[in-house]
Amino acid sequence: MVGEVVEMTRAHSTTTDPRLLEALSAPSPSTRLRAALAAGSAPHPDQVEALVQRCAVEPDFYVRDMLTWALTRHDREVTTARVLRELGSSVAQARSQALHTLSKLGDTALPARPAVTTELLQDPDDEVARTAWRTAVELVAEDDRLALAEVLVTQLGRGDREVRLSLSRAFVALGEAAAPVLERARTHPDPGVLAHAIATERLMADPEAGFDDSVAEAQRTVALLAAPRIDA
């Protein structure tokens, strides 16, 4: 099967060979993994469409990772242009995987960073939003860091532990540009948002600090701030 796919990818047809489509949708994850590996080992423009389409529906993490690798092996301008179209998909996995692929392609072929819009950074799907945060931080220009932080701050307090950890890591990656935005978040009336902001500031000051410990400390701080004052 792999040998057939490799030979197929060397052909110069104008449409995706149906054998690649068949291999990428095979019942066995190992077959799909080998097909993606073969496509990346012998890249051809006709493969890009099939690889992108499969990213939207592939259930196996390792196969999805191989699909992304295969796409990075193709012409960056062609691949980036096609992947950017997936950001408007109604399928959450298509958006998430497209964002992940853009982070691996970088911002050299086409301006990928502007495509990571506020809508994606605030996407209702947690996995899409998390991937958008990570991708935006990786692609953001130095002059745009503050503007990105202004959008990310609207997501404080969102989701479960993993979602909040992802957002805190994005702020840590942004560095000093995010500091004044987080400082303003200390006045937020929502205790969950306030605790998340304080925990994130602690992580920025000490990236080696544990997230759970930072959250626990932040929650104690919030509780103390909310406690009624007792005058002597």
C-alpha atoms as an extended CHARMM CRD file, in Angstrom:
* protein
*
       232  EXT
         1         1  MET       CA              0.0000000000        0.0000000000        0.0000000000  PROA      1               0.0000000000
         2         2  VAL       CA              2.7260000000        2.5130000000        0.9360000000  PROA      2               0.0000000000
         3         3  GLY       CA              4.6990000000        1.7560000000       -2.2100000000  PROA      3               0.0000000000
         4         4  GLU       CA              1.6200000000        2.2790000000       -4.3270000000  PROA      4               0.0000000000
         5         5  VAL       CA              0.8850000000        5.6150000000       -2.6660000000  PROA      5               0.0000000000
         6         6  VAL       CA              4.4760000000        6.8010000000       -3.1410000000  PROA      6               0.0000000000
         7         7  GLU       CA              4.3600000000        5.9210000000       -6.8310000000  PROA      7               0.0000000000
         8         8  MET       CA              0.9800000000        7.5570000000       -7.1220000000  PROA      8               0.0000000000
         9         9  THR       CA              2.2640000000       10.8300000000       -5.6270000000  PROA      9               0.0000000000
        10        10  ARG       CA              4.9300000000       11.0670000000       -8.2930000000  PROA      10              0.0000000000
        11        11  ALA       CA              2.3460000000       11.1730000000      -11.0520000000  PROA      11              0.0000000000
        12        12  HSD       CA              1.5510000000       14.5210000000      -12.6240000000  PROA      12              0.0000000000
        13        13  SER       CA             -2.2020000000       14.2870000000      -12.9250000000  PROA      13              0.0000000000
        14        14  THR       CA             -4.3290000000       17.3830000000      -12.4780000000  PROA      14              0.0000000000
        15        15  THR       CA             -6.6480000000       15.8470000000       -9.8780000000  PROA      15              0.0000000000
        16        16  THR       CA             -6.0680000000       13.9390000000       -6.6730000000  PROA      16              0.0000000000
        17        17  ASP       CA             -5.5090000000       10.2700000000       -7.3830000000  PROA      17              0.0000000000
        18        18  PRO       CA             -8.4560000000        8.2720000000       -5.9850000000  PROA      18              0.0000000000
        19        19  ARG       CA             -5.9880000000        5.7980000000       -4.4710000000  PROA      19              0.0000000000
        20        20  LEU       CA             -4.7410000000        8.4810000000       -2.0930000000  PROA      20              0.0000000000
        21        21  LEU       CA             -8.3000000000        9.3490000000       -1.0800000000  PROA      21              0.0000000000
        22        22  GLU       CA             -9.0080000000        5.6700000000       -0.5180000000  PROA      22              0.0000000000
        23        23  ALA       CA             -5.8540000000        5.1440000000        1.5470000000  PROA      23              0.0000000000
        24        24  LEU       CA             -6.5200000000        8.2120000000        3.7020000000  PROA      24              0.0000000000
        25        25  SER       CA            -10.0240000000        6.9770000000        4.5020000000  PROA      25              0.0000000000
        26        26  ALA       CA             -9.0940000000        3.3200000000        5.1070000000  PROA      26              0.0000000000
        27        27  PRO       CA            -10.6020000000        1.6880000000        8.2300000000  PROA      27              0.0000000000
        28        28  SER       CA             -7.1670000000        1.0100000000        9.7330000000  PROA      28              0.0000000000
        29        29  PRO       CA             -5.4140000000        3.9890000000       11.3980000000  PROA      29              0.0000000000
        30        30  SER       CA             -2.0330000000        2.4590000000       10.5270000000  PROA      30              0.0000000000
        31        31  THR       CA             -2.9770000000        2.4190000000        6.8380000000  PROA      31              0.0000000000
        32        32  ARG       CA             -4.0610000000        6.0510000000        7.0060000000  PROA      32              0.0000000000
        33        33  LEU       CA             -0.8590000000        6.9320000000        8.8500000000  PROA      33              0.0000000000
        34        34  ARG       CA              1.2810000000        5.2790000000        6.1810000000  PROA      34              0.0000000000
        35        35  ALA       CA             -0.6740000000        7.0400000000        3.4400000000  PROA      35              0.0000000000
        36        36  ALA       CA             -0.0750000000       10.4430000000        5.0280000000  PROA      36              0.0000000000
        37        37  LEU       CA              3.6110000000        9.5920000000        5.5030000000  PROA      37              0.0000000000
        38        38  ALA       CA              3.9040000000        8.6010000000        1.8630000000  PROA      38              0.0000000000
        39        39  ALA       CA              2.1860000000       11.7850000000        0.7130000000  PROA      39              0.0000000000
        40        40  GLY       CA              4.6270000000       13.8850000000        2.7090000000  PROA      40              0.0000000000
        41        41  SER       CA              7.6090000000       11.8510000000        1.5120000000  PROA      41              0.0000000000
        42        42  ALA       CA              6.7540000000       12.4930000000       -2.1430000000  PROA      42              0.0000000000
        43        43  PRO       CA              4.8650000000       15.8080000000       -2.1540000000  PROA      43              0.0000000000
        44        44  HSD       CA              2.8200000000       16.8950000000       -5.1500000000  PROA      44              0.0000000000
        45        45  PRO       CA              0.2910000000       19.7700000000       -5.4340000000  PROA      45              0.0000000000
        46        46  ASP       CA             -2.4990000000       17.3460000000       -6.2990000000  PROA      46              0.0000000000
        47        47  GLN       CA             -2.3010000000       15.8770000000       -2.7940000000  PROA      47              0.0000000000
        48        48  VAL       CA             -3.0290000000       19.0740000000       -0.8560000000  PROA      48              0.0000000000
        49        49  GLU       CA             -6.7980000000       18.9770000000       -1.2770000000  PROA      49              0.0000000000
        50        50  ALA       CA             -7.1010000000       15.3810000000       -0.0870000000  PROA      50              0.0000000000
        51        51  LEU       CA             -4.8340000000       16.0040000000        2.9100000000  PROA      51              0.0000000000
        52        52  VAL       CA             -6.7590000000       19.1000000000        3.9850000000  PROA      52              0.0000000000
        53        53  GLN       CA            -10.0970000000       17.3720000000        3.5880000000  PROA      53              0.0000000000
        54        54  ARG       CA             -8.9470000000       14.4570000000        5.7060000000  PROA      54              0.0000000000
        55        55  CYS       CA             -7.7720000000       16.7750000000        8.4810000000  PROA      55              0.0000000000
        56        56  ALA       CA            -11.3810000000       17.8210000000        9.0470000000  PROA      56              0.0000000000
        57        57  VAL       CA            -12.6350000000       14.3110000000        9.7930000000  PROA      57              0.0000000000
        58        58  GLU       CA             -9.6430000000       12.2200000000       10.8960000000  PROA      58              0.0000000000
        59        59  PRO       CA            -10.3830000000       10.8010000000       14.3880000000  PROA      59              0.0000000000
        60        60  ASP       CA             -6.8750000000        9.6010000000       15.2680000000  PROA      60              0.0000000000
        61        61  PHE       CA             -4.5030000000       12.1560000000       16.8260000000  PROA      61              0.0000000000
        62        62  TYR       CA             -1.3490000000       10.5840000000       15.4030000000  PROA      62              0.0000000000
        63        63  VAL       CA             -2.7870000000       10.4360000000       11.9000000000  PROA      63              0.0000000000
        64        64  ARG       CA             -3.8470000000       14.0870000000       12.1510000000  PROA      64              0.0000000000
        65        65  ASP       CA             -0.3300000000       14.9870000000       13.2140000000  PROA      65              0.0000000000
        66        66  MET       CA              1.0730000000       13.1200000000       10.2180000000  PROA      66              0.0000000000
        67        67  LEU       CA             -1.3960000000       14.8630000000        7.9040000000  PROA      67              0.0000000000
        68        68  THR       CA             -0.1240000000       18.2190000000        9.1770000000  PROA      68              0.0000000000
        69        69  TRP       CA              3.4630000000       17.1150000000        8.6540000000  PROA      69              0.0000000000
        70        70  ALA       CA              2.6300000000       16.0190000000        5.1190000000  PROA      70              0.0000000000
        71        71  LEU       CA              1.0820000000       19.4040000000        4.3590000000  PROA      71              0.0000000000
        72        72  THR       CA              4.1950000000       21.2130000000        5.5950000000  PROA      72              0.0000000000
        73        73  ARG       CA              6.2030000000       19.2330000000        3.0490000000  PROA      73              0.0000000000
        74        74  HSD       CA              4.2430000000       20.7380000000        0.1530000000  PROA      74              0.0000000000
        75        75  ASP       CA              4.5990000000       24.1350000000       -1.4780000000  PROA      75              0.0000000000
        76        76  ARG       CA              3.9450000000       26.6080000000        1.3390000000  PROA      76              0.0000000000
        77        77  GLU       CA              2.0940000000       29.1820000000       -0.7170000000  PROA      77              0.0000000000
        78        78  VAL       CA             -0.2730000000       26.6110000000       -2.2370000000  PROA      78              0.0000000000
        79        79  THR       CA             -0.8090000000       24.8480000000        1.0830000000  PROA      79              0.0000000000
        80        80  THR       CA             -1.2980000000       28.0100000000        3.1400000000  PROA      80              0.0000000000
        81        81  ALA       CA             -3.8670000000       29.3590000000        0.6820000000  PROA      81              0.0000000000
        82        82  ARG       CA             -5.8730000000       26.1440000000        0.8790000000  PROA      82              0.0000000000
        83        83  VAL       CA             -5.5920000000       25.7850000000        4.6530000000  PROA      83              0.0000000000
        84        84  LEU       CA             -6.7380000000       29.3780000000        5.2100000000  PROA      84              0.0000000000
        85        85  ARG       CA            -10.0610000000       28.4980000000        3.5740000000  PROA      85              0.0000000000
        86        86  GLU       CA            -10.7060000000       25.9330000000        6.3070000000  PROA      86              0.0000000000
        87        87  LEU       CA            -10.8100000000       28.6370000000        8.9740000000  PROA      87              0.0000000000
        88        88  GLY       CA            -14.3390000000       29.4760000000        7.8440000000  PROA      88              0.0000000000
        89        89  SER       CA            -15.5410000000       25.8740000000        7.9860000000  PROA      89              0.0000000000
        90        90  SER       CA            -18.6440000000       24.9570000000        9.9860000000  PROA      90              0.0000000000
        91        91  VAL       CA            -16.7410000000       21.8840000000       11.2280000000  PROA      91              0.0000000000
        92        92  ALA       CA            -14.8810000000       22.6190000000       14.4590000000  PROA      92              0.0000000000
        93        93  GLN       CA            -12.1370000000       20.0650000000       13.8020000000  PROA      93              0.0000000000
        94        94  ALA       CA            -11.5020000000       21.5760000000       10.3770000000  PROA      94              0.0000000000
        95        95  ARG       CA            -10.9470000000       24.9880000000       11.9640000000  PROA      95              0.0000000000
        96        96  SER       CA             -8.7890000000       23.5990000000       14.7580000000  PROA      96              0.0000000000
        97        97  GLN       CA             -6.5990000000       21.4890000000       12.4950000000  PROA      97              0.0000000000
        98        98  ALA       CA             -6.2170000000       24.3340000000       10.0090000000  PROA      98              0.0000000000
        99        99  LEU       CA             -4.9950000000       26.6050000000       12.7970000000  PROA      99              0.0000000000
       100       100  HSD       CA             -2.5650000000       23.9430000000       13.9610000000  PROA      100             0.0000000000
       101       101  THR       CA             -1.2470000000       23.4850000000       10.4320000000  PROA      101             0.0000000000
       102       102  LEU       CA             -0.7880000000       27.2470000000        9.9980000000  PROA      102             0.0000000000
       103       103  SER       CA              1.3050000000       27.3290000000       13.1540000000  PROA      103             0.0000000000
       104       104  LYS       CA              3.5930000000       24.7170000000       11.6060000000  PROA      104             0.0000000000
       105       105  LEU       CA              3.7140000000       26.4280000000        8.2020000000  PROA      105             0.0000000000
       106       106  GLY       CA              4.6700000000       29.7750000000        9.7130000000  PROA      106             0.0000000000
       107       107  ASP       CA              3.8700000000       33.2010000000        8.3150000000  PROA      107             0.0000000000
       108       108  THR       CA              6.3360000000       33.3820000000        5.4250000000  PROA      108             0.0000000000
       109       109  ALA       CA              4.2520000000       32.3570000000        2.4080000000  PROA      109             0.0000000000
       110       110  LEU       CA              1.0480000000       34.2740000000        3.0880000000  PROA      110             0.0000000000
       111       111  PRO       CA              0.0370000000       36.5370000000        6.0090000000  PROA      111             0.0000000000
       112       112  ALA       CA             -1.4740000000       33.8490000000        8.2230000000  PROA      112             0.0000000000
       113       113  ARG       CA             -1.6270000000       35.8720000000       11.4620000000  PROA      113             0.0000000000
       114       114  PRO       CA             -4.4120000000       38.2570000000       10.3050000000  PROA      114             0.0000000000
       115       115  ALA       CA             -6.4740000000       35.1790000000        9.4570000000  PROA      115             0.0000000000
       116       116  VAL       CA             -6.5060000000       34.2030000000       13.1420000000  PROA      116             0.0000000000
       117       117  THR       CA             -9.4190000000       36.5420000000       13.7570000000  PROA      117             0.0000000000
       118       118  THR       CA            -11.1250000000       37.6740000000       16.9330000000  PROA      118             0.0000000000
       119       119  GLU       CA            -13.9390000000       35.2740000000       16.0480000000  PROA      119             0.0000000000
       120       120  LEU       CA            -11.5080000000       32.3440000000       16.1100000000  PROA      120             0.0000000000
       121       121  LEU       CA             -9.8270000000       33.5570000000       19.2920000000  PROA      121             0.0000000000
       122       122  GLN       CA            -13.2950000000       33.6250000000       20.8660000000  PROA      122             0.0000000000
       123       123  ASP       CA            -14.5940000000       30.5280000000       19.0750000000  PROA      123             0.0000000000
       124       124  PRO       CA            -17.3440000000       28.7700000000       21.0680000000  PROA      124             0.0000000000
       125       125  ASP       CA            -15.5460000000       25.4470000000       20.6000000000  PROA      125             0.0000000000
       126       126  ASP       CA            -12.8850000000       25.1640000000       23.2980000000  PROA      126             0.0000000000
       127       127  GLU       CA            -10.4350000000       23.1670000000       21.1740000000  PROA      127             0.0000000000
       128       128  VAL       CA            -10.6540000000       25.6600000000       18.3090000000  PROA      128             0.0000000000
       129       129  ALA       CA            -10.1400000000       28.5810000000       20.6870000000  PROA      129             0.0000000000
       130       130  ARG       CA             -7.1730000000       26.9080000000       22.4070000000  PROA      130             0.0000000000
       131       131  THR       CA             -5.5210000000       26.2170000000       19.0600000000  PROA      131             0.0000000000
       132       132  ALA       CA             -6.2270000000       29.7690000000       17.9220000000  PROA      132             0.0000000000
       133       133  TRP       CA             -4.5590000000       31.1860000000       21.0600000000  PROA      133             0.0000000000
       134       134  ARG       CA             -1.4710000000       29.0660000000       20.5500000000  PROA      134             0.0000000000
       135       135  THR       CA             -1.2590000000       29.8040000000       16.8320000000  PROA      135             0.0000000000
       136       136  ALA       CA             -1.7970000000       33.5390000000       17.2230000000  PROA      136             0.0000000000
       137       137  VAL       CA              0.9530000000       33.7950000000       19.8320000000  PROA      137             0.0000000000
       138       138  GLU       CA              3.3610000000       31.9040000000       17.5770000000  PROA      138             0.0000000000
       139       139  LEU       CA              2.6250000000       34.0940000000       14.5390000000  PROA      139             0.0000000000
       140       140  VAL       CA              2.0430000000       37.5150000000       16.1180000000  PROA      140             0.0000000000
       141       141  ALA       CA              4.3030000000       40.3920000000       15.1630000000  PROA      141             0.0000000000
       142       142  GLU       CA              6.0040000000       42.3140000000       17.9540000000  PROA      142             0.0000000000
       143       143  ASP       CA              3.8930000000       45.4310000000       17.3480000000  PROA      143             0.0000000000
       144       144  ASP       CA              0.6490000000       43.4220000000       17.5740000000  PROA      144             0.0000000000
       145       145  ARG       CA              1.2530000000       41.7210000000       20.9110000000  PROA      145             0.0000000000
       146       146  LEU       CA             -0.7300000000       44.2380000000       22.9450000000  PROA      146             0.0000000000
       147       147  ALA       CA             -3.7050000000       44.0600000000       20.5760000000  PROA      147             0.0000000000
       148       148  LEU       CA             -3.6720000000       40.2770000000       20.8010000000  PROA      148             0.0000000000
       149       149  ALA       CA             -3.5540000000       40.4420000000       24.6030000000  PROA      149             0.0000000000
       150       150  GLU       CA             -6.6050000000       42.7260000000       24.5570000000  PROA      150             0.0000000000
       151       151  VAL       CA             -8.5730000000       40.0010000000       22.7960000000  PROA      151             0.0000000000
       152       152  LEU       CA             -7.2320000000       37.1550000000       24.9070000000  PROA      152             0.0000000000
       153       153  VAL       CA             -8.1560000000       38.9130000000       28.1520000000  PROA      153             0.0000000000
       154       154  THR       CA            -11.8300000000       38.5540000000       27.2000000000  PROA      154             0.0000000000
       155       155  GLN       CA            -11.4030000000       34.7810000000       27.5860000000  PROA      155             0.0000000000
       156       156  LEU       CA            -10.1890000000       34.7920000000       31.1840000000  PROA      156             0.0000000000
       157       157  GLY       CA            -12.2430000000       32.4820000000       33.3780000000  PROA      157             0.0000000000
       158       158  ARG       CA            -13.3850000000       30.3950000000       30.4330000000  PROA      158             0.0000000000
       159       159  GLY       CA            -13.7220000000       26.6190000000       30.4630000000  PROA      159             0.0000000000
       160       160  ASP       CA            -12.1310000000       23.8730000000       32.5130000000  PROA      160             0.0000000000
       161       161  ARG       CA             -8.6150000000       23.5640000000       33.8690000000  PROA      161             0.0000000000
       162       162  GLU       CA             -7.0460000000       22.6610000000       30.5230000000  PROA      162             0.0000000000
       163       163  VAL       CA             -8.6790000000       25.5850000000       28.7340000000  PROA      163             0.0000000000
       164       164  ARG       CA             -7.5660000000       28.0430000000       31.3980000000  PROA      164             0.0000000000
       165       165  LEU       CA             -4.0700000000       26.6170000000       31.4300000000  PROA      165             0.0000000000
       166       166  SER       CA             -3.8500000000       27.0590000000       27.6490000000  PROA      166             0.0000000000
       167       167  LEU       CA             -4.8690000000       30.7020000000       27.9400000000  PROA      167             0.0000000000
       168       168  SER       CA             -2.3840000000       31.3440000000       30.7410000000  PROA      168             0.0000000000
       169       169  ARG       CA              0.3780000000       29.8040000000       28.6460000000  PROA      169             0.0000000000
       170       170  ALA       CA             -0.5600000000       32.1120000000       25.7700000000  PROA      170             0.0000000000
       171       171  PHE       CA             -0.1860000000       35.1280000000       28.0570000000  PROA      171             0.0000000000
       172       172  VAL       CA              3.1610000000       33.8470000000       29.3300000000  PROA      172             0.0000000000
       173       173  ALA       CA              4.3310000000       33.5090000000       25.7150000000  PROA      173             0.0000000000
       174       174  LEU       CA              3.2270000000       37.0740000000       24.9580000000  PROA      174             0.0000000000
       175       175  GLY       CA              5.4080000000       38.3490000000       27.7820000000  PROA      175             0.0000000000
       176       176  GLU       CA              5.5350000000       41.9360000000       28.9790000000  PROA      176             0.0000000000
       177       177  ALA       CA              3.0670000000       43.1550000000       26.3550000000  PROA      177             0.0000000000
       178       178  ALA       CA              0.3260000000       41.3410000000       28.2520000000  PROA      178             0.0000000000
       179       179  ALA       CA              1.1950000000       42.7520000000       31.6870000000  PROA      179             0.0000000000
       180       180  PRO       CA             -0.9150000000       45.9570000000       31.5940000000  PROA      180             0.0000000000
       181       181  VAL       CA             -3.8990000000       44.0640000000       30.1980000000  PROA      181             0.0000000000
       182       182  LEU       CA             -3.7910000000       41.5290000000       33.0230000000  PROA      182             0.0000000000
       183       183  GLU       CA             -3.3210000000       44.2790000000       35.5780000000  PROA      183             0.0000000000
       184       184  ARG       CA             -6.5910000000       45.8820000000       34.4310000000  PROA      184             0.0000000000
       185       185  ALA       CA             -8.2940000000       42.4980000000       34.7020000000  PROA      185             0.0000000000
       186       186  ARG       CA             -7.6600000000       42.6320000000       38.4590000000  PROA      186             0.0000000000
       187       187  THR       CA            -10.6720000000       44.9630000000       38.7210000000  PROA      187             0.0000000000
       188       188  HSD       CA            -13.0560000000       42.4850000000       37.0870000000  PROA      188             0.0000000000
       189       189  PRO       CA            -16.1260000000       41.7780000000       39.2270000000  PROA      189             0.0000000000
       190       190  ASP       CA            -16.2450000000       38.0470000000       38.3320000000  PROA      190             0.0000000000
       191       191  PRO       CA            -14.2290000000       36.0650000000       40.9220000000  PROA      191             0.0000000000
       192       192  GLY       CA            -13.3700000000       33.3890000000       38.3450000000  PROA      192             0.0000000000
       193       193  VAL       CA            -11.9640000000       35.9350000000       35.9220000000  PROA      193             0.0000000000
       194       194  LEU       CA            -10.0940000000       37.7050000000       38.7050000000  PROA      194             0.0000000000
       195       195  ALA       CA             -8.5590000000       34.4830000000       40.0170000000  PROA      195             0.0000000000
       196       196  HSD       CA             -7.5010000000       33.4460000000       36.5250000000  PROA      196             0.0000000000
       197       197  ALA       CA             -5.8850000000       36.8320000000       35.9230000000  PROA      197             0.0000000000
       198       198  ILE       CA             -3.9700000000       36.7010000000       39.2210000000  PROA      198             0.0000000000
       199       199  ALA       CA             -2.8440000000       33.1180000000       38.5940000000  PROA      199             0.0000000000
       200       200  THR       CA             -1.6660000000       34.0600000000       35.1130000000  PROA      200             0.0000000000
       201       201  GLU       CA              0.3200000000       37.0090000000       36.4700000000  PROA      201             0.0000000000
       202       202  ARG       CA              2.0130000000       34.6490000000       38.9130000000  PROA      202             0.0000000000
       203       203  LEU       CA              2.9330000000       32.3050000000       36.0690000000  PROA      203             0.0000000000
       204       204  MET       CA              4.3130000000       35.2200000000       34.0540000000  PROA      204             0.0000000000
       205       205  ALA       CA              6.5000000000       36.2030000000       37.0020000000  PROA      205             0.0000000000
       206       206  ASP       CA              7.5790000000       32.5980000000       37.5640000000  PROA      206             0.0000000000
       207       207  PRO       CA              6.9930000000       30.3090000000       34.5510000000  PROA      207             0.0000000000
       208       208  GLU       CA              8.2020000000       27.3530000000       36.6380000000  PROA      208             0.0000000000
       209       209  ALA       CA              5.3840000000       27.7960000000       39.1460000000  PROA      209             0.0000000000
       210       210  GLY       CA              2.7180000000       25.1170000000       38.9790000000  PROA      210             0.0000000000
       211       211  PHE       CA             -0.5820000000       26.1790000000       37.4650000000  PROA      211             0.0000000000
       212       212  ASP       CA             -2.7060000000       24.5000000000       40.1370000000  PROA      212             0.0000000000
       213       213  ASP       CA             -0.6820000000       26.1120000000       42.9120000000  PROA      213             0.0000000000
       214       214  SER       CA             -0.9940000000       29.4770000000       41.1870000000  PROA      214             0.0000000000
       215       215  VAL       CA             -4.7600000000       29.0850000000       40.9030000000  PROA      215             0.0000000000
       216       216  ALA       CA             -5.0920000000       28.0410000000       44.5500000000  PROA      216             0.0000000000
       217       217  GLU       CA             -3.0500000000       31.0370000000       45.6690000000  PROA      217             0.0000000000
       218       218  ALA       CA             -5.0920000000       33.3370000000       43.4100000000  PROA      218             0.0000000000
       219       219  GLN       CA             -8.3490000000       32.0020000000       44.8320000000  PROA      219             0.0000000000
       220       220  ARG       CA             -7.1350000000       32.7020000000       48.3720000000  PROA      220             0.0000000000
       221       221  THR       CA             -6.2670000000       36.2430000000       47.3020000000  PROA      221             0.0000000000
       222       222  VAL       CA             -9.7100000000       36.7360000000       45.7740000000  PROA      222             0.0000000000
       223       223  ALA       CA            -11.3710000000       35.4090000000       48.9280000000  PROA      223             0.0000000000
       224       224  LEU       CA             -9.3900000000       37.8420000000       51.0640000000  PROA      224             0.0000000000
       225       225  LEU       CA            -10.2900000000       40.7390000000       48.7810000000  PROA      225             0.0000000000
       226       226  ALA       CA            -13.9770000000       39.8190000000       49.0220000000  PROA      226             0.0000000000
       227       227  ALA       CA            -13.9760000000       39.3690000000       52.7960000000  PROA      227             0.0000000000
       228       228  PRO       CA            -15.6080000000       42.2020000000       54.7720000000  PROA      228             0.0000000000
       229       229  ARG       CA            -13.2080000000       44.4770000000       56.5810000000  PROA      229             0.0000000000
       230       230  ILE       CA            -13.3290000000       44.4460000000       60.3690000000  PROA      230             0.0000000000
       231       231  ASP       CA            -12.3570000000       47.8230000000       61.7820000000  PROA      231             0.0000000000
       232       232  ALA       CA            -10.3920000000       47.7790000000       64.9750000000  PROA      232             0.0000000000
